[in-house]
Amino acid sequence: MTCKDCGKDIDPQQFKDSKESLGVALCERHTRLIKKVILDNNTPIDAIHLFYALKDAGVYPMLEWWDGKKSVDIAISRVKLNIEIDENCNMITHEQAINDLEDAMHSFKNGFTTIRIPHLAIKYYLDETVENILGIISGLKANIKAI
């Protein structure tokens, strides 16, 4: 058993602890770091799962990246893609809807595309979600080359 972040061997107890608390096999150091990120930024656990699934797929994501206005759950800077995990997609208010639109406009003005992914898509369809994000990345790469 190895850490998904650094590849370091981890003992069975650490594997169990990190899988139970985060859903990802991490060494003690990375478990501590990820828990700090979650506490500091209120990062959804689904963002952690997606972050490591994207890393496994060969993408270089950044967790809790500052976009100049707020912290973004996951950013893929090479293609200027911001990913926000939507935990309350069925309980959105009109104020939140306009705030989300303004955040997307702010990112777009800075050359970034922002997508919002319902947490349920990650929870139940992680592989398909990663495949769709890879498709979006591919499309964004093609657009960057065309410019």
DRENLUMBA-492388 format. One line per 10 residues: number of its first residue (from 1); their letters; for each residue x, z, y of C-alpha. Coordinates in pm, 1 decimal, decimal comma, padded with zeros to 6 digits. Layout:
<pts>
NUM> a> X:Z:Y ~ ...
</pts>
This chain:
<pts>
1> mtckdcgkdi> 00000,0:00000,0:00000,0 ~ 00137,7:-00104,7:00335,7 ~ 00040,8:-00059,8:00698,5 ~ -00154,1:-00358,9:00834,3 ~ 00033,7:-00327,5:01161,1 ~ 00400,4:-00275,4:01075,5 ~ 00416,0:-00344,4:00700,6 ~ 00563,3:-00001,6:00630,2 ~ 00481,1:00154,1:00292,4 ~ 00218,1:00425,3:00317,0
11> dpqqfkdske> 00140,2:00697,9:00068,0 ~ -00200,5:00715,1:-00104,7 ~ -00322,1:01006,9:00109,2 ~ -00238,3:00826,0:00435,8 ~ -00404,6:00511,3:00300,3 ~ -00719,8:00710,8:00219,6 ~ -00720,1:00890,6:00556,1 ~ -00677,4:00574,2:00763,0 ~ -00932,7:00377,2:00558,3 ~ -01189,4:00655,8:00593,0
21> slgvalcerh> -01139,4:00707,7:00965,3 ~ -01067,6:00351,5:01082,9 ~ -01154,2:00122,1:00793,9 ~ -00801,4:-00020,9:00799,3 ~ -00486,6:00074,1:00606,8 ~ -00241,3:00203,0:00867,7 ~ 00067,3:00423,0:00866,0 ~ 00050,4:00762,1:01035,0 ~ 00202,6:00629,5:01358,9 ~ -00038,6:00336,6:01392,2
31> trlikkvild> -00338,3:00548,5:01290,1 ~ -00249,1:00785,0:01573,7 ~ -00200,3:00497,3:01821,7 ~ -00529,0:00326,3:01732,4 ~ -00720,0:00655,0:01752,2 ~ -00571,5:00709,2:02100,2 ~ -00682,0:00359,6:02207,1 ~ -01032,8:00433,0:02077,7 ~ -01049,4:00764,8:02264,9 ~ -00898,6:00631,9:02588,1
41> nntpidaihl> -01110,0:00314,7:02606,8 ~ -01419,4:00388,1:02398,5 ~ -01316,6:00096,8:02177,9 ~ -01576,3:00006,3:01914,4 ~ -01454,5:00051,1:01555,6 ~ -01571,4:-00305,6:01491,3 ~ -01316,7:-00424,2:01748,7 ~ -01043,8:-00259,7:01539,9 ~ -01168,2:-00436,9:01225,8 ~ -01182,2:-00772,1:01406,9
51> fyalkdagvy> -00839,8:-00717,1:01566,5 ~ -00671,8:-00669,8:01227,6 ~ -00873,0:-00949,8:01063,8 ~ -00755,1:-01187,2:01337,3 ~ -00395,5:-01071,1:01285,9 ~ -00435,6:-01141,0:00912,3 ~ -00557,8:-01490,8:01004,1 ~ -00237,5:-01559,6:01200,6 ~ -00375,7:-01500,6:01549,2 ~ -00189,5:-01281,6:01799,4
61> pmlewwdgkk> -00467,2:-01072,4:01953,7 ~ -00423,7:-00793,8:02207,5 ~ -00638,1:-00483,7:02185,0 ~ -00787,5:-00338,5:02504,9 ~ -00626,4:-00586,8:02742,0 ~ -00672,2:-00532,4:03117,4 ~ -00814,2:-00848,7:03276,2 ~ -00771,2:-00734,7:03635,7 ~ -01118,0:-00585,5:03658,7 ~ -01178,1:-00402,6:03332,9
71> svdiaisrvk> -01044,0:-00354,7:02984,0 ~ -01140,7:-00627,9:02735,6 ~ -01189,0:-00528,1:02370,1 ~ -00973,0:-00812,9:02236,3 ~ -00783,9:-01085,2:02420,8 ~ -00606,9:-01391,1:02287,6 ~ -00391,9:-01483,8:02583,6 ~ -00246,8:-01807,5:02443,5 ~ -00586,4:-01972,4:02477,3 ~ -00725,9:-01744,3:02749,3
81> lnieidencn> -01002,8:-01602,0:02531,3 ~ -01158,3:-01260,2:02590,4 ~ -01371,0:-01108,4:02315,0 ~ -01614,7:-00828,9:02385,3 ~ -01790,8:-00645,5:02103,5 ~ -02155,6:-00590,6:02186,4 ~ -02268,4:-00263,5:02029,4 ~ -02608,1:-00243,0:02196,1 ~ -02722,0:-00604,5:02187,5 ~ -03082,8:-00508,4:02112,5
91> mitheqaind> -03100,7:-00249,6:02392,5 ~ -02972,1:-00451,3:02689,0 ~ -03123,2:-00391,7:03031,8 ~ -03155,4:-00646,4:03308,9 ~ -02880,9:-00461,5:03499,7 ~ -02645,1:-00487,2:03202,9 ~ -02732,5:-00855,1:03159,0 ~ -02634,3:-00938,8:03517,7 ~ -02320,0:-00722,2:03491,9 ~ -02218,5:-00911,0:03176,4
101> ledamhsfkn> -02276,8:-01241,5:03353,6 ~ -02069,6:-01129,0:03653,5 ~ -01788,5:-01014,7:03421,1 ~ -01794,7:-01353,4:03246,5 ~ -01782,0:-01529,5:03585,7 ~ -01486,0:-01315,0:03694,0 ~ -01298,6:-01403,8:03374,7 ~ -01391,0:-01771,9:03403,6 ~ -01261,5:-01786,2:03762,3 ~ -00930,4:-01658,8:03625,6
111> gfttiriphl> -00928,0:-01930,7:03359,4 ~ -01052,2:-01711,9:03072,4 ~ -01344,2:-01772,6:02841,8 ~ -01536,2:-01458,6:02746,1 ~ -01745,0:-01436,8:02431,8 ~ -01965,0:-01145,4:02329,7 ~ -01998,0:-01080,3:01958,7 ~ -02268,7:-00850,6:01823,7 ~ -02110,9:-00566,1:01625,4 ~ -02338,2:-00648,5:01332,1
121> aikyyldetv> -02169,1:-00988,8:01295,0 ~ -01838,5:-00810,0:01241,8 ~ -01983,0:-00537,2:01022,0 ~ -02162,3:-00773,2:00782,8 ~ -01993,4:-01112,7:00836,5 ~ -01631,2:-01036,2:00927,0 ~ -01481,5:-01339,6:00748,1 ~ -01735,4:-01579,5:00900,0 ~ -01682,9:-01424,3:01243,2 ~ -01306,8:-01476,8:01213,8
131> enilgiisgl> -01360,7:-01838,9:01101,7 ~ -01583,5:-01904,2:01404,1 ~ -01329,8:-01747,5:01639,5 ~ -01058,1:-01965,2:01484,0 ~ -01280,0:-02265,4:01561,0 ~ -01320,2:-02150,5:01921,1 ~ -00943,8:-02102,3:01949,1 ~ -00889,4:-02452,8:01813,6 ~ -01131,0:-02596,7:02070,0 ~ -00969,2:-02405,0:02354,4
141> kanikai> -00623,1:-02525,2:02245,6 ~ -00748,6:-02884,0:02252,4 ~ -00888,8:-02833,8:02603,7 ~ -00559,8:-02679,4:02724,7 ~ -00367,0:-02982,0:02589,8 ~ -00611,0:-03221,4:02757,5 ~ -00554,7:-03065,0:03098,9
</pts>
